[in-house]
């Protein structure tokens, strides 16, 4: 009896594999690639006019920083995607985020924090579906500007060589150096207005930035052709407020100030969401 059952299961498994193989072959073009690749993410209601909000985090962080502001936006009827920024290099991160933006149907509002601002500034350039840019205490480079140079425009940043731990890494095909914020400076420099326990957890789980990303020049900026908004953190010890003011004004951004540390989207999620909603209302 057991042998018969095993033979029956084996036969069913063979049939299932054959069906799956046939399905895959049918969906493949004569050139050997899927006939509709990459797939596009259909907007739930393209006729509604409501944009999809795409959020891009920066260095020493991850997508969890958007939780509260994203939930506010969702409760207001907007679809939200919080992308995982690779943090491996400005050119490669820009290409990655751009490839994701290209899959989204309907209008898009891109929201970026910190180093993520430099990424989306290049990633959104020339994309017809991106209708608005929202920068949250973010870098907004012009063409040819590296993030490292922008951070040295004005005094006030606590993120310097002494504040960072350098850890070499290898990918098997290459390598480089990762940068981490030292535990003893993390809260003061990055998240001073968050509870100590929250800042400690963020420090322990921080995602490093490849050192090479700081020196890569930015490409043609999207803010030249796409309207932008900027949430300026007046108590920021990572990107000096004077530098934020300079970048936002140069980009012609609508500026809103908030008394916040660098992680304004976490300490002031309502202000962050309100600015995104203001940008979204302009999208037609």
C-alpha positions as CSV (number, residue, x, y, z in Angstrom):
1,X,0.0,0.0,0.0
2,X,2.7,2.5,1.0
3,X,4.7,1.6,-2.2
4,X,1.7,2.3,-4.3
5,X,1.1,5.7,-2.6
6,X,4.8,6.6,-3.1
7,X,4.5,5.7,-6.8
8,X,1.3,7.8,-7.1
9,X,2.9,10.8,-5.5
10,X,6.0,10.5,-7.8
11,X,3.8,10.3,-10.8
12,X,1.8,13.4,-9.7
13,X,5.1,15.2,-9.1
14,X,6.3,14.4,-12.6
15,X,3.1,15.7,-14.1
16,X,3.3,18.9,-12.1
17,X,6.9,19.6,-13.2
18,X,5.9,19.0,-16.8
19,X,3.0,21.5,-16.5
20,X,5.2,24.1,-15.0
21,X,7.8,23.7,-17.6
22,X,5.3,24.0,-20.4
23,X,3.9,27.2,-18.8
24,X,7.3,28.7,-18.6
25,X,8.1,27.8,-22.2
26,X,4.8,29.3,-23.4
27,X,5.6,32.6,-21.7
28,X,9.0,32.9,-23.3
29,X,9.6,34.7,-26.5
30,X,11.5,33.3,-29.5
31,X,14.6,35.3,-28.4
32,X,14.6,33.3,-25.2
33,X,13.5,36.1,-22.9
34,X,10.1,36.5,-21.2
35,X,7.6,38.2,-23.6
36,X,6.7,41.0,-21.3
37,X,9.7,41.7,-19.0
38,X,10.0,43.6,-16.8
39,X,6.4,43.4,-15.7
40,X,4.7,46.7,-14.9
41,X,2.9,47.3,-11.6
42,X,-0.6,48.2,-12.5
43,X,-2.1,51.1,-10.6
44,X,-5.3,49.9,-8.8
45,X,-7.3,52.7,-10.3
46,X,-5.4,54.6,-13.1
47,X,-8.4,56.9,-13.6
48,X,-8.4,58.1,-10.0
49,X,-5.4,60.4,-10.6
50,X,-4.0,59.5,-7.2
51,X,-0.2,59.0,-7.4
52,X,1.8,56.1,-6.1
53,X,4.3,57.3,-3.4
54,X,7.7,55.8,-3.7
55,X,10.0,56.3,-0.6
56,X,13.8,55.9,-0.7
57,X,15.8,55.8,2.5
58,X,19.4,57.0,2.9
59,X,22.6,55.8,4.5
60,X,22.7,54.1,7.9
61,X,19.0,53.4,7.7
62,X,16.4,51.2,6.0
63,X,12.8,51.3,4.9
64,X,11.4,50.9,8.4
65,X,12.1,54.6,9.0
66,X,9.1,55.4,6.8
67,X,6.6,53.2,8.8
68,X,4.6,56.0,10.4
69,X,4.5,58.5,7.6
70,X,3.7,55.7,5.1
71,X,0.8,54.6,7.3
72,X,-0.6,58.1,7.4
73,X,-0.4,58.3,3.6
74,X,-2.0,54.9,3.2
75,X,-4.9,56.1,5.4
76,X,-5.4,59.0,3.1
77,X,-5.9,56.7,0.1
78,X,-2.4,56.7,-1.4
79,X,-0.4,53.6,-2.4
80,X,3.0,53.5,-0.9
81,X,6.2,51.6,-1.9
82,X,9.2,51.9,0.4
83,X,12.2,50.7,-1.7
84,X,15.3,49.1,-0.3
85,X,18.2,51.4,-1.3
86,X,21.3,49.1,-1.9
87,X,23.8,51.8,-0.6
88,X,26.5,50.3,-2.8
89,X,27.4,53.3,-4.9
90,X,25.6,56.4,-6.4
91,X,25.6,55.2,-10.0
92,X,24.4,51.6,-9.2
93,X,21.9,52.8,-6.5
94,X,20.5,55.3,-9.0
95,X,20.2,52.6,-11.7
96,X,18.5,50.2,-9.2
97,X,15.9,52.8,-8.1
98,X,15.3,54.0,-11.6
99,X,14.5,50.4,-12.7
100,X,11.9,50.1,-10.0
101,X,10.3,53.5,-10.9
102,X,10.0,52.4,-14.5
103,X,7.8,49.5,-13.5
104,X,5.1,51.6,-11.9
105,X,2.1,52.7,-14.0
106,X,0.4,56.0,-13.3
107,X,1.8,59.1,-11.7
108,X,4.5,58.8,-9.0
109,X,5.6,61.0,-6.2
110,X,9.2,60.2,-5.1
111,X,10.1,60.8,-1.5
112,X,13.8,60.6,-0.4
113,X,15.8,61.0,2.8
114,X,19.4,61.9,3.3
115,X,21.7,60.1,0.8
116,X,18.5,58.8,-0.9
117,X,18.0,62.4,-2.2
118,X,21.1,62.1,-4.3
119,X,19.9,58.7,-5.6
120,X,16.5,59.9,-6.7
121,X,17.8,63.1,-8.1
122,X,19.4,61.0,-10.8
123,X,17.0,58.1,-10.9
124,X,13.9,60.2,-11.7
125,X,15.6,62.2,-14.5
126,X,13.6,61.9,-17.8
127,X,10.9,59.5,-16.4
128,X,7.5,60.8,-17.5
129,X,5.6,59.0,-14.7
130,X,7.5,60.9,-11.9
131,X,5.5,64.1,-11.3
132,X,6.9,65.3,-8.0
133,X,10.0,65.0,-5.7
134,X,9.9,65.4,-2.0
135,X,13.2,65.7,-0.1
136,X,13.3,65.0,3.6
137,X,16.6,66.4,5.1
138,X,18.2,65.1,2.0
139,X,21.0,65.8,-0.4
140,X,20.0,67.5,-3.6
141,X,23.1,67.6,-5.8
142,X,23.6,69.4,-9.1
143,X,25.3,67.7,-12.0
144,X,28.8,66.6,-11.2
145,X,28.5,67.1,-7.4
146,X,29.5,64.3,-5.1
147,X,27.7,63.9,-1.8
148,X,30.9,64.1,0.2
149,X,31.6,67.6,-1.2
150,X,28.1,68.8,-0.4
151,X,28.4,67.8,3.2
152,X,31.5,70.0,3.6
153,X,29.8,73.2,2.3
154,X,29.0,74.4,5.8
155,X,30.1,73.6,9.4
156,X,27.8,71.7,11.8
157,X,27.9,68.1,10.7
158,X,29.0,65.5,13.3
159,X,29.5,62.9,10.5
160,X,33.2,63.1,9.8
161,X,36.1,60.7,9.7
162,X,36.3,60.4,13.5
163,X,32.6,59.5,13.7
164,X,32.8,56.6,11.3
165,X,34.0,53.0,11.5
166,X,35.5,51.6,8.3
167,X,35.1,47.9,7.5
168,X,36.5,46.4,4.3
169,X,34.2,44.1,2.4
170,X,34.4,41.6,-0.4
171,X,31.8,40.6,-2.9
172,X,33.7,37.7,-4.5
173,X,34.2,39.8,-7.7
174,X,35.5,42.9,-6.0
175,X,35.4,44.8,-2.8
176,X,35.5,48.1,-1.0
177,X,35.0,49.7,2.4
178,X,31.7,50.1,4.3
179,X,31.1,53.1,6.6
180,X,29.2,52.8,9.9
181,X,28.4,55.5,12.4
182,X,30.1,54.8,15.8
183,X,27.8,53.8,18.6
184,X,28.8,56.6,20.9
185,X,28.0,59.4,18.4
186,X,25.0,57.8,16.6
187,X,22.1,59.3,18.5
188,X,23.6,62.8,18.8
189,X,24.5,63.0,15.1
190,X,21.6,61.1,13.6
191,X,18.6,60.8,15.8
192,X,18.8,63.2,18.7
193,X,15.1,63.7,19.1
194,X,14.2,60.0,19.2
195,X,14.0,58.0,22.4
196,X,17.3,56.5,23.5
197,X,16.1,53.0,23.0
198,X,14.9,53.6,19.5
199,X,18.2,55.3,18.5
200,X,20.2,52.4,20.1
201,X,18.2,49.8,18.0
202,X,18.8,51.9,14.9
203,X,22.5,52.1,15.6
204,X,22.7,48.3,16.1
205,X,20.8,47.6,12.9
206,X,22.2,50.4,10.7
207,X,22.9,49.5,7.1
208,X,26.3,50.8,6.0
209,X,27.1,53.0,3.1
210,X,29.9,52.1,0.7
211,X,32.6,54.7,1.0
212,X,32.9,54.9,-2.8
213,X,29.4,56.5,-2.9
214,X,30.5,59.7,-1.3
215,X,32.9,60.5,-4.1
216,X,30.8,59.7,-7.1
217,X,29.6,62.7,-9.2
218,X,25.9,63.1,-9.6
219,X,24.3,63.0,-13.1
220,X,21.7,65.3,-14.7
221,X,19.3,66.3,-11.8
222,X,15.6,65.6,-12.0
223,X,14.7,68.8,-10.1
224,X,15.5,70.8,-13.2
225,X,12.3,69.5,-14.8
226,X,10.3,68.1,-12.0
227,X,8.8,70.2,-9.2
228,X,10.1,69.6,-5.7
229,X,9.4,70.1,-2.0
230,X,11.9,70.1,0.8
231,X,11.4,69.3,4.5
232,X,14.3,71.2,6.2
233,X,15.4,69.8,9.6
234,X,16.5,72.8,11.6
235,X,18.3,70.7,14.3
236,X,20.1,68.4,11.9
237,X,23.6,67.4,12.9
238,X,24.2,65.2,9.9
239,X,23.4,67.6,7.0
240,X,23.8,71.2,8.3
241,X,20.6,73.2,8.0
242,X,22.5,75.9,6.0
243,X,23.5,73.2,3.4
244,X,19.9,72.0,3.2
245,X,18.7,75.6,2.7
246,X,21.2,76.1,-0.1
247,X,20.3,72.9,-2.0
248,X,16.6,73.3,-1.6
249,X,16.7,77.0,-2.8
250,X,18.9,76.1,-5.7
251,X,16.4,73.4,-6.8
252,X,13.5,75.8,-6.5
253,X,11.9,73.6,-3.9
254,X,8.9,74.6,-1.8
255,X,10.6,74.6,1.7
256,X,8.9,73.7,5.0
257,X,10.9,73.8,8.2
258,X,10.6,71.5,11.1
259,X,12.4,71.5,14.4
260,X,13.9,68.0,14.0
261,X,17.0,65.9,14.0
262,X,18.2,64.3,10.7
263,X,15.5,61.6,10.8
264,X,12.5,64.0,10.4
265,X,10.3,61.3,8.9
266,X,10.6,59.4,12.2
267,X,10.4,62.2,14.8
268,X,7.8,64.2,12.7
269,X,5.9,61.7,10.6
270,X,2.8,64.0,10.4
271,X,4.9,66.8,9.0
272,X,6.5,64.5,6.5
273,X,3.2,63.1,5.4
274,X,1.6,66.5,5.1
275,X,4.4,67.7,2.8
276,X,4.0,64.5,0.6
277,X,0.2,65.1,0.5
278,X,0.8,68.7,-0.6
279,X,3.0,67.5,-3.4
280,X,0.5,64.8,-4.4
281,X,-2.3,67.3,-4.7
282,X,-0.5,69.0,-7.5
283,X,-0.3,65.8,-9.6
284,X,-2.8,65.6,-12.4
